[in-house]
Amino acid sequence: MDEAQIRDRLDALRLEHRDLDAAIAALEGAGVPDQLQVARLKKRKLRLRDEISVLEDQLLPDIIA
């Protein structure tokens, strides 16, 4: 992937990450939240964060100090 593709993918992943935040908050705000669904969304959110970190690392050059 070139830099533009990585940036586009990062934007999409960050958007999905924010959407998951909203979905988790909505489920937890419900009277009796579905704990299994909340757990699945949180797990997906963690996987997205890991993928975001990997892509961000690809954009930053390795600097030997």
VENMO-V291026 format. One record per pair of residues at least 24 apart in sequence whose C-alpha atoms are under 8 Angstrom apart, sorted by the first residue. I is the first residue (numbers start at 0). GAP is how many residues later the second one is. If there is no record, write none. Layout:
<<I;GAP> <I;GAP>>
//
This chain:
<<2;56> <5;49> <5;53> <9;42> <9;45> <9;46> <12;35> <12;39> <13;38> <16;28> <16;31> <16;32> <19;25>>
//
